């Protein structure tokens, strides 16, 4: 999927733009999301099972 998306990003025809808007190829949008606000959210999880630790950063 990543290779196909990279190939589509290099093209400029209308079909490649349509495909890039599909969720499986990146889900690009013509306009930014209304509730986006330009924020950044990063979640990191270490370990697994009983010894799991997590950290979250939201700006």
C-alpha positions, 0 to 999 in steps of 0.5 A: 500500500505504501508503494502504491501511495508513493506512486500516486503522490508523484502523479497529477491526474484526476484519478490519482487524486481521487484514489489518494482520498480513499482511506486505504491510500492515505485518506487525504482531504481537500479541506482540513478537518473542522475539529482538527485545530492543528493539535498534536497527540502522541501516545507511547506504550512500553512493555505489555501485559502486567508491566505496561507503562504509557505516556500521552502528550497532547498539545 
